[in-house]
């Protein structure tokens, strides 16, 4: 309904688990790594999280990238008996069984075991995925445990993933299920997004839908985080309703007030206008008492006096808190002063100070107890990084800033690609000089982990992005090639301009032709084998050095774990980058040798 109004290709905040809108926060990336691990290892993988944290979306993305040699049984409705569970697994895998024999479950298990052995002999693996697993009965969970006994001498024939809400953890903690709990080889609890991740998530979805990153004002994004607590499903529901409200009001930006209105409609929160009216009335009464007391004190003496007010306590009024859907002590009053002007210029933002979160009544009471003295305006204290004098958008078009940013990145690689102009697609030049582009999203820590020149997408109040190149990153200081100048800034200076999108330029190995995986035969396989040997990893196995055999697969998984990458055994862009970065000391780095030595790799 509102897509045309905001020039969107589609609705950005659908609650359907669409992998096209997948946003990988550090927590979601870790959960996805656990799921990827479950594709290569036997036993159980357990992913838990509150309702709406994105478990099913991760699962849909995993299914989309499932290797072609994997058979999947996917169970969405686990409220099943043992017999119904086994029948469902057989149906999902296309296994025939005797429908008339319902005296026992043995024939189901026998048919499943025969199928798994045949699949293993044919080089195929089998994966059982159960979503909403907190609804499984203990007796059904015990039967699932027994299915992991189907194995050969060297490997499990059935890999199992369980996804569910936190209640699943309580279920597995029961004494009768301790054997199952001991067989869980990887587990992860997915939490909500933090404030920075929430803002990046909203902007990511807007951009994926073809919209501007500035549709939601900064105060609106902060309020959205407080109400949703970083739960993606709640973010989607409230943001979608807020866009609808802005469309109905003829507005092209979503402000702080619209988020509150949308949250009341979506979450069914009652309004609190009556509380505000009581508090304002109390404040006016106190103010009247102060004025009257001061007038009597002034007229009862020939000499000037200082009015100290009364010592009467404020009436027991309910604090005037705007309906944010959060706890009262963290919610500012929604008086409309916290919006951003249509031109994007910030006005007064909601305060985070507890001293400014109290009610109007308590504020008036404290004023009534203070001496009346001539008002002297205090000198303003400038906030850190409040001025953008050091960082402004270059006087160039979006395409021109992009061209100059990529030119700076190529220059860091000493790559002669000729002139990079605004009418080019800069990444098309990379293969000419044995480079590739990797586009992704993340945090400054992610940029530092790649430790290679990065082109970042920046925003101001305009409708198009502009681009700069990170050429150094030392702690909280970033050196940025922007337009025709090189700036060294605090990363916090870019907090309102960079929302996590960046592109890494990386060098490819000889004969590079893309990702490689077990079973592939290609010259780059030999390069990986040699590189791992150079890293003191003994890689024996096949006499054909260009064949990706199981021994090399295990070595790649071990390397990925050491590098903090998803241990899926596939050499894709991130693994290529990690291999090349460690093998070639001449690469252009962002982080100094001293800081790299002090850095502890992420697990």
C-alpha positions as CSV (number, residue, x, y, z in Angstrom):
1,X,0.0,0.0,0.0
2,X,2.8,2.5,0.9
3,X,5.5,1.1,-1.4
4,X,5.0,3.7,-4.1
5,X,4.8,6.5,-1.5
6,X,8.3,5.6,-0.2
7,X,9.6,4.5,-3.7
8,X,10.1,0.9,-2.4
9,X,10.1,-2.1,-4.7
10,X,8.4,-4.2,-2.0
11,X,7.3,-4.1,1.6
12,X,10.6,-4.1,3.6
13,X,9.2,-5.4,6.9
14,X,7.3,-8.6,6.1
15,X,7.3,-11.1,8.9
16,X,7.8,-14.0,6.4
17,X,11.2,-15.6,6.7
18,X,12.5,-14.3,3.4
19,X,16.2,-15.2,3.0
20,X,16.6,-12.2,0.6
21,X,16.3,-9.9,3.6
22,X,18.6,-11.9,5.8
23,X,20.6,-9.6,8.1
24,X,23.5,-11.4,9.9
25,X,24.3,-9.7,13.1
26,X,27.3,-11.1,15.0
27,X,24.9,-13.3,17.0
28,X,23.0,-14.5,13.9
29,X,26.4,-15.2,12.2
30,X,27.4,-17.3,15.1
31,X,24.1,-19.2,15.0
32,X,24.4,-19.8,11.3
33,X,28.0,-21.1,11.8
34,X,26.5,-23.7,14.3
35,X,23.9,-24.7,11.7
36,X,26.6,-25.0,9.0
37,X,28.6,-27.1,11.4
38,X,25.6,-29.5,11.7
39,X,25.8,-30.2,8.0
40,X,29.3,-31.8,8.3
41,X,29.1,-33.4,11.8
42,X,26.9,-36.1,13.4
43,X,25.0,-35.8,16.6
44,X,22.7,-32.9,17.5
45,X,22.9,-29.2,16.8
46,X,20.7,-27.1,19.1
47,X,19.6,-23.5,18.4
48,X,17.3,-21.8,20.8
49,X,16.0,-18.2,21.1
50,X,13.0,-16.1,22.0
51,X,10.0,-15.9,19.7
52,X,10.8,-13.8,16.7
53,X,14.6,-13.7,17.0
54,X,15.2,-15.1,13.5
55,X,15.7,-18.8,14.0
56,X,13.4,-19.8,11.1
57,X,14.9,-17.2,8.8
58,X,18.4,-18.6,9.4
59,X,17.0,-22.0,8.7
60,X,15.4,-21.0,5.4
61,X,18.7,-19.5,4.4
62,X,20.5,-22.7,5.3
63,X,18.1,-24.7,3.2
64,X,18.6,-22.4,0.2
65,X,22.4,-23.1,0.4
66,X,22.0,-26.8,1.1
67,X,24.6,-29.0,-0.8
68,X,23.0,-31.0,-3.6
69,X,24.1,-34.3,-2.1
70,X,22.1,-33.8,1.1
71,X,18.6,-35.2,1.7
72,X,16.5,-33.2,4.2
73,X,13.5,-34.1,6.3
74,X,12.0,-30.9,7.6
75,X,9.4,-31.1,10.3
76,X,7.5,-27.9,11.2
77,X,4.8,-29.3,13.4
78,X,6.4,-31.4,16.0
79,X,3.3,-32.1,18.1
80,X,3.5,-35.7,17.0
81,X,3.4,-39.2,18.6
82,X,6.4,-41.5,18.1
83,X,4.7,-43.3,15.3
84,X,3.6,-40.1,13.6
85,X,7.2,-38.7,13.9
86,X,8.7,-41.8,12.2
87,X,6.0,-41.8,9.5
88,X,6.7,-38.1,8.8
89,X,10.4,-38.7,8.5
90,X,9.8,-41.6,6.1
91,X,7.4,-39.5,4.0
92,X,9.8,-36.5,3.9
93,X,12.6,-38.8,2.6
94,X,10.4,-40.8,0.2
95,X,10.8,-44.0,2.1
96,X,8.1,-46.7,1.5
97,X,6.8,-48.6,4.5
98,X,3.8,-50.9,5.4
99,X,0.9,-48.6,6.2
100,X,-1.1,-51.6,7.5
101,X,1.4,-52.6,10.1
102,X,0.8,-50.4,13.1
103,X,1.5,-52.9,15.8
104,X,5.0,-51.5,16.5
105,X,7.5,-48.9,15.3
106,X,10.2,-51.4,14.4
107,X,9.4,-51.6,10.7
108,X,9.7,-47.7,10.4
109,X,13.1,-47.8,12.0
110,X,14.2,-50.7,9.8
111,X,13.0,-49.0,6.6
112,X,14.8,-45.7,7.7
113,X,18.0,-47.6,8.6
114,X,18.1,-49.3,5.1
115,X,17.5,-46.0,3.4
116,X,20.3,-44.3,5.3
117,X,22.8,-47.0,4.5
118,X,21.9,-46.8,0.8
119,X,22.3,-43.1,0.8
120,X,25.6,-43.3,2.6
121,X,26.9,-45.9,0.0
122,X,25.8,-43.5,-2.7
123,X,27.8,-40.6,-1.2
124,X,24.7,-38.8,0.1
125,X,24.1,-37.5,3.6
126,X,20.8,-37.1,5.4
127,X,19.7,-34.3,7.7
128,X,16.6,-34.1,10.0
129,X,15.5,-30.6,11.0
130,X,12.8,-30.0,13.6
131,X,11.6,-26.5,14.2
132,X,9.5,-25.5,17.2
133,X,11.2,-28.4,19.0
134,X,10.0,-27.2,22.4
135,X,6.7,-28.8,21.6
136,X,8.2,-32.3,21.4
137,X,7.1,-34.8,24.0
138,X,9.9,-36.3,26.1
139,X,9.1,-39.8,24.7
140,X,9.4,-38.4,21.2
141,X,12.8,-36.8,22.0
142,X,14.0,-40.1,23.3
143,X,13.0,-41.8,20.0
144,X,15.0,-39.1,18.2
145,X,18.0,-39.9,20.4
146,X,17.7,-43.5,19.4
147,X,17.8,-42.5,15.7
148,X,21.4,-41.2,16.2
149,X,22.4,-44.8,16.9
150,X,22.0,-45.5,13.2
151,X,25.7,-45.3,12.2
152,X,28.6,-47.0,10.5
153,X,32.0,-47.6,12.2
154,X,33.1,-44.1,11.2
155,X,30.2,-41.7,11.0
156,X,26.6,-41.1,12.0
157,X,24.1,-41.8,9.2
158,X,21.6,-39.1,10.4
159,X,22.4,-35.5,11.4
160,X,19.8,-33.7,13.5
161,X,19.1,-30.0,14.1
162,X,16.7,-28.9,16.8
163,X,15.4,-25.3,16.8
164,X,13.1,-24.0,19.5
165,X,12.2,-21.5,22.2
166,X,14.0,-21.3,25.6
167,X,11.5,-23.8,27.0
168,X,13.4,-26.4,25.0
169,X,16.4,-25.9,27.3
170,X,14.2,-26.6,30.3
171,X,12.9,-29.7,28.6
172,X,16.4,-31.1,27.8
173,X,17.5,-30.4,31.4
174,X,15.1,-33.1,32.7
175,X,16.8,-36.1,34.2
176,X,15.2,-38.7,31.9
177,X,16.6,-36.8,28.9
178,X,20.2,-36.5,30.1
179,X,21.4,-39.0,27.5
180,X,20.0,-36.8,24.7
181,X,21.5,-33.6,26.3
182,X,24.9,-35.3,26.3
183,X,24.8,-36.0,22.6
184,X,24.3,-32.3,21.7
185,X,27.6,-31.5,19.9
186,X,26.9,-27.8,19.3
187,X,24.4,-25.4,20.9
188,X,23.8,-21.7,20.7
189,X,21.2,-19.3,22.2
190,X,20.1,-16.5,19.8
191,X,19.4,-13.2,21.6
192,X,17.8,-10.0,20.4
193,X,19.8,-7.3,18.6
194,X,21.5,-4.4,20.4
195,X,20.7,-0.8,19.6
196,X,23.3,-0.4,16.9
197,X,22.4,-3.7,15.3
198,X,18.7,-2.7,15.4
199,X,19.4,0.5,13.5
200,X,21.6,-1.4,11.0
201,X,18.8,-4.1,10.6
202,X,16.2,-1.5,9.8
203,X,18.4,0.3,7.2
204,X,19.4,-3.0,5.7
205,X,15.9,-4.0,5.0
206,X,14.9,-0.6,3.7
207,X,17.9,-0.8,1.2
208,X,17.1,-4.3,0.2
209,X,13.6,-3.1,-0.7
210,X,15.0,-0.3,-2.8
211,X,14.3,2.5,-0.3
212,X,16.3,5.3,1.4
213,X,18.2,4.6,4.6
214,X,16.8,7.9,6.1
215,X,13.1,7.1,6.1
216,X,13.3,6.5,9.9
217,X,14.7,9.4,12.0
218,X,17.4,8.6,14.5
219,X,15.1,9.2,17.5
220,X,12.6,6.9,15.8
221,X,15.2,4.1,15.5
222,X,16.2,4.5,19.2
223,X,12.6,4.3,20.3
224,X,11.9,1.3,18.1
225,X,14.8,-0.5,19.8
226,X,13.5,0.3,23.3
227,X,10.0,-1.0,22.5
228,X,11.0,-4.0,20.5
229,X,14.0,-5.0,22.7
230,X,15.8,-5.8,19.5
231,X,13.5,-8.7,18.6
232,X,13.4,-8.8,14.7
233,X,9.8,-9.8,14.5
234,X,8.6,-7.0,16.7
235,X,10.8,-4.6,14.8
236,X,9.1,-5.7,11.6
237,X,5.6,-5.4,12.9
238,X,6.1,-1.9,14.4
239,X,8.1,-0.6,11.5
240,X,5.6,-1.8,9.0
241,X,2.7,-0.2,10.9
242,X,4.7,3.1,11.3
243,X,5.3,3.2,7.5
244,X,1.6,2.8,7.0
245,X,0.9,5.6,9.5
246,X,3.3,7.9,7.7
247,X,1.7,7.1,4.4
248,X,-1.8,7.8,5.8
249,X,-0.5,11.2,7.2
250,X,1.2,12.1,3.9
251,X,4.6,12.1,5.6
252,X,7.8,10.9,4.0
253,X,9.7,10.2,7.2
254,X,8.9,8.2,10.2
255,X,9.4,10.1,13.4
256,X,9.6,9.3,17.1
257,X,5.8,9.9,17.7
258,X,4.8,7.5,14.9
259,X,6.7,4.7,16.4
260,X,4.8,5.1,19.7
261,X,1.5,5.1,17.8
262,X,2.4,2.1,15.8
263,X,3.5,0.2,18.9
264,X,0.2,0.8,20.6
265,X,-1.7,-0.5,17.6
266,X,0.5,-3.5,17.1
267,X,1.1,-4.5,20.7
268,X,-2.3,-3.4,22.1
269,X,-0.7,-1.1,24.7
270,X,-3.2,1.3,26.4
271,X,-2.6,5.1,26.1
272,X,-1.4,7.1,29.0
273,X,-2.7,10.5,28.2
274,X,-4.7,10.6,31.5
275,X,-1.4,10.2,33.4
276,X,0.1,13.1,31.5
277,X,-2.9,15.3,32.3
278,X,-2.7,14.5,36.0
279,X,1.0,15.2,36.1
280,X,0.6,18.5,34.2
281,X,-2.2,19.6,36.5
282,X,0.0,18.8,39.5
283,X,2.8,20.9,38.1
284,X,0.5,23.8,37.5
285,X,-0.8,23.6,41.1
286,X,2.7,23.6,42.4
287,X,3.7,26.5,40.2
288,X,0.6,28.5,41.4
289,X,1.6,27.8,45.1
290,X,5.1,29.0,44.4
291,X,3.9,32.2,42.8
292,X,1.4,33.0,45.5
293,X,3.9,32.3,48.3
294,X,6.4,34.6,46.6
295,X,3.9,37.4,46.1
296,X,2.9,37.3,49.8
297,X,6.5,37.3,50.9
298,X,7.3,40.2,48.7
299,X,4.4,42.4,49.8
300,X,4.8,41.7,53.5
301,X,8.2,43.5,53.7
302,X,9.7,46.8,52.5
303,X,12.9,45.0,51.7
304,X,13.5,42.6,48.8
305,X,13.6,39.0,49.9
306,X,14.6,35.7,48.2
307,X,11.6,33.5,47.7
308,X,12.4,30.0,48.8
309,X,9.0,28.5,48.1
310,X,7.1,25.9,50.2
311,X,8.3,22.6,51.6
312,X,5.1,20.8,50.6
313,X,5.7,17.5,48.8
314,X,4.3,17.0,45.4
315,X,1.0,15.2,45.1
316,X,1.3,11.5,44.5
317,X,0.9,11.8,40.7
318,X,1.7,9.2,38.2
319,X,4.7,10.2,36.1
320,X,3.9,11.6,32.7
321,X,5.5,9.0,30.5
322,X,4.8,8.7,26.8
323,X,3.7,5.2,25.8
324,X,6.8,3.7,24.4
325,X,6.1,0.1,25.3
326,X,9.2,0.1,27.6
327,X,9.6,0.5,31.3
328,X,8.6,3.9,32.6
329,X,12.1,4.8,33.9
330,X,13.5,4.6,30.4
331,X,10.8,6.4,28.5
332,X,11.0,10.1,27.7
333,X,7.9,12.3,27.4
334,X,6.5,12.3,23.9
335,X,5.9,16.0,23.4
336,X,7.0,16.1,19.8
337,X,10.3,17.9,20.6
338,X,12.3,14.8,19.7
339,X,11.7,14.6,16.0
340,X,14.1,15.4,13.2
341,X,13.1,18.1,10.8
342,X,12.2,17.2,7.2
343,X,15.6,18.4,6.0
344,X,17.2,15.9,8.4
345,X,18.6,18.4,10.9
346,X,18.4,16.9,14.4
347,X,16.4,18.8,16.9
348,X,16.3,17.9,20.6
349,X,16.6,14.2,20.9
350,X,15.1,12.0,23.7
351,X,17.4,12.3,26.7
352,X,19.1,9.2,28.1
353,X,19.8,10.9,31.5
354,X,17.8,9.6,34.4
355,X,17.7,13.1,35.8
356,X,15.5,14.1,32.8
357,X,13.3,11.0,32.9
358,X,11.1,12.0,35.9
359,X,7.6,13.3,35.8
360,X,6.6,17.0,35.2
361,X,5.2,17.0,38.8
362,X,8.5,16.0,40.4
363,X,10.4,18.6,38.3
364,X,8.0,21.3,39.4
365,X,8.4,20.3,43.0
366,X,12.1,20.6,42.9
367,X,11.9,24.0,41.2
368,X,9.5,25.2,43.9
369,X,12.2,24.5,46.6
370,X,15.0,26.4,44.9
371,X,15.7,30.1,45.5
372,X,14.5,32.4,42.8
373,X,17.6,34.1,41.3
374,X,18.2,36.0,38.1
375,X,18.4,33.6,35.2
376,X,21.8,33.3,33.7
377,X,22.2,31.1,30.7
378,X,25.1,28.6,31.2
379,X,27.7,28.4,28.5
380,X,27.0,25.4,26.2
381,X,29.3,22.4,26.5
382,X,30.0,21.0,23.0
383,X,29.3,17.2,22.7
384,X,32.1,15.0,21.4
385,X,32.0,14.8,17.6
386,X,28.9,17.0,17.5
387,X,30.4,19.1,14.7
388,X,30.7,17.7,11.2
389,X,33.3,20.3,10.2
390,X,35.9,17.5,9.9
391,X,33.5,15.2,8.0
392,X,31.2,16.5,5.3
393,X,30.0,14.9,2.1
394,X,32.3,15.8,-0.9
395,X,30.9,18.1,-3.5
396,X,30.6,15.1,-5.9
397,X,27.8,12.9,-7.2
398,X,27.2,9.5,-5.6
399,X,28.8,7.7,-8.6
400,X,31.8,10.0,-8.5
401,X,32.5,9.3,-4.8
402,X,32.2,5.6,-5.6
403,X,34.6,5.8,-8.4
404,X,37.2,7.7,-6.3
405,X,36.8,5.3,-3.4
406,X,37.5,2.3,-5.6
407,X,40.4,4.1,-7.2
408,X,41.9,4.6,-3.7
409,X,41.3,0.9,-2.9
410,X,43.0,-0.3,-6.1
411,X,45.8,2.1,-5.4
412,X,46.3,0.5,-2.0
413,X,46.8,-2.8,-3.9
414,X,49.2,-1.2,-6.4
415,X,46.8,-2.4,-9.0
416,X,46.9,-0.7,-12.4
417,X,43.3,-0.7,-13.6
418,X,43.6,2.6,-15.5
419,X,41.1,5.4,-14.8
420,X,38.1,4.6,-12.7
421,X,35.2,6.8,-13.9
422,X,31.6,7.4,-12.6
423,X,30.1,5.5,-15.5
424,X,31.9,2.2,-14.7
425,X,31.0,-0.7,-12.4
426,X,34.2,-0.6,-10.3
427,X,34.2,-4.2,-9.3
428,X,34.2,-5.3,-13.0
429,X,37.8,-4.1,-13.1
430,X,39.0,-6.4,-10.3
431,X,39.5,-9.7,-12.2
432,X,41.9,-7.9,-14.6
433,X,44.4,-7.5,-11.8
434,X,43.6,-10.8,-10.0
435,X,41.3,-9.2,-7.4
436,X,37.7,-9.9,-6.4
437,X,35.1,-7.9,-4.6
438,X,33.2,-9.2,-1.5
439,X,30.2,-7.2,-0.4
440,X,28.9,-7.7,3.1
441,X,27.6,-6.0,6.2
442,X,29.0,-5.8,9.7
443,X,30.7,-3.7,12.4
444,X,34.1,-2.0,12.6
445,X,35.4,-5.2,14.3
446,X,34.3,-7.1,11.1
447,X,36.2,-4.6,9.0
448,X,39.3,-5.0,11.2
449,X,39.0,-8.8,11.1
450,X,39.2,-8.8,7.2
451,X,42.2,-6.4,7.6
452,X,42.1,-5.3,4.0
453,X,41.1,-2.0,2.3
454,X,37.3,-1.6,2.5
455,X,35.0,0.6,0.5
456,X,32.2,1.8,2.9
457,X,28.8,3.2,2.0
458,X,28.0,6.4,3.8
459,X,24.8,8.4,4.2
460,X,23.9,12.0,5.2
461,X,20.5,13.8,4.8
462,X,20.5,13.2,1.0
463,X,18.7,10.5,-0.9
464,X,21.8,8.8,-2.3
465,X,24.8,7.3,-0.6
466,X,28.4,8.4,-0.9
467,X,31.5,6.3,-0.6
468,X,34.9,6.3,1.1
469,X,37.8,3.8,1.5
470,X,39.1,2.7,4.9
471,X,42.9,2.6,4.5
472,X,43.9,2.3,8.2
473,X,42.0,1.2,11.3
474,X,43.7,1.6,14.7
475,X,41.4,1.1,17.7
476,X,38.8,3.9,17.6
477,X,40.6,5.8,14.8
478,X,39.8,5.2,11.1
479,X,41.7,6.8,8.2
480,X,39.4,7.3,5.3
481,X,40.0,8.3,1.7
482,X,37.0,10.5,0.9
483,X,36.8,12.3,-2.4
484,X,40.1,14.2,-2.8
485,X,41.1,14.1,0.8
486,X,42.3,11.7,3.5
487,X,40.7,12.1,6.9
488,X,41.5,10.5,10.3
489,X,38.4,10.3,12.4
490,X,37.0,8.7,15.5
491,X,34.8,5.8,14.4
492,X,32.0,7.4,16.6
493,X,32.1,10.3,14.2
494,X,30.7,8.0,11.5
495,X,28.0,6.5,13.7
496,X,25.3,8.5,12.0
497,X,26.7,7.9,8.5
498,X,27.8,4.3,8.2
499,X,25.3,1.6,8.8
500,X,27.5,-1.5,8.2
501,X,27.7,-1.9,4.4
502,X,31.2,-2.4,3.0
503,X,33.1,-4.1,0.1
504,X,36.4,-5.8,0.5
505,X,38.9,-6.1,-2.4
506,X,40.9,-9.3,-2.0
507,X,43.6,-11.1,-4.1
508,X,42.7,-14.4,-5.7
509,X,45.0,-17.4,-5.9
510,X,46.4,-18.6,-9.3
511,X,43.8,-20.2,-11.5
512,X,41.0,-18.9,-9.3
513,X,37.5,-20.0,-10.5
514,X,35.3,-19.6,-7.5
515,X,34.5,-21.6,-4.4
516,X,35.6,-25.2,-4.1
517,X,34.2,-28.0,-2.0
518,X,34.8,-31.7,-1.2
519,X,34.8,-33.8,-4.4
520,X,36.0,-30.9,-6.6
521,X,39.1,-31.3,-8.8
522,X,40.8,-28.0,-9.7
523,X,44.3,-26.5,-9.7
524,X,43.2,-24.2,-6.8
525,X,42.8,-27.3,-4.6
526,X,46.5,-27.9,-4.9
527,X,47.1,-24.3,-3.8
528,X,44.9,-24.7,-0.7
529,X,46.8,-27.9,0.1
530,X,50.2,-26.2,-0.2
531,X,49.0,-23.2,1.8
532,X,47.8,-25.4,4.7
533,X,51.1,-27.3,4.6
534,X,52.9,-24.0,4.8
535,X,50.9,-23.3,7.9
536,X,52.3,-26.5,9.5
537,X,49.2,-28.5,8.8
538,X,50.1,-32.0,7.5
539,X,47.7,-32.7,4.6
540,X,48.2,-36.2,3.2
541,X,45.3,-38.0,1.5
542,X,44.9,-38.4,-2.2
543,X,47.9,-38.6,-4.5
544,X,46.0,-36.3,-6.9
545,X,46.9,-32.9,-5.3
546,X,44.2,-31.2,-7.3
547,X,41.4,-33.4,-5.8
548,X,39.4,-32.1,-2.8
549,X,39.4,-35.3,-0.7
550,X,38.1,-36.0,2.8
551,X,41.5,-35.4,4.4
552,X,41.8,-31.9,2.9
553,X,38.2,-31.3,4.0
554,X,39.1,-32.0,7.6
555,X,42.1,-29.7,7.3
556,X,40.0,-26.9,5.9
557,X,37.5,-27.2,8.7
558,X,40.3,-27.0,11.3
559,X,41.6,-23.9,9.6
560,X,38.2,-22.3,9.5
561,X,37.7,-22.9,13.2
562,X,41.1,-21.4,14.0
563,X,40.2,-18.3,11.8
564,X,36.8,-17.9,13.5
565,X,34.9,-18.8,10.3
566,X,31.9,-21.1,9.9
567,X,33.5,-24.6,9.8
568,X,31.6,-25.9,6.7
569,X,34.6,-27.2,4.9
570,X,33.8,-25.2,1.8
571,X,36.5,-22.7,0.5
572,X,34.4,-19.7,-0.3
573,X,35.3,-16.0,-0.3
574,X,35.8,-15.6,3.4
575,X,38.0,-18.7,3.6
576,X,40.0,-17.7,0.5
577,X,40.6,-14.3,2.1
578,X,41.8,-15.8,5.4
579,X,44.1,-18.2,3.6
580,X,45.6,-15.5,1.4
581,X,45.9,-13.0,4.2
582,X,47.9,-15.4,6.3
583,X,50.0,-16.7,3.4
584,X,51.0,-13.4,1.9
585,X,52.7,-10.8,4.2
586,X,52.8,-8.2,1.4
587,X,49.0,-7.6,1.4
588,X,47.8,-4.0,2.2
589,X,46.7,-4.1,5.8
590,X,44.4,-1.9,7.8
591,X,45.6,-2.9,11.3
592,X,49.2,-2.4,12.4
593,X,51.5,-5.4,13.2
594,X,51.5,-4.4,16.9
595,X,47.7,-4.3,17.1
596,X,47.4,-7.6,15.2
597,X,49.7,-9.2,17.7
598,X,47.7,-8.0,20.6
599,X,44.4,-9.1,19.1
600,X,42.8,-12.3,20.3
601,X,41.1,-14.2,17.5
602,X,37.4,-14.6,17.9
603,X,36.1,-18.1,18.6
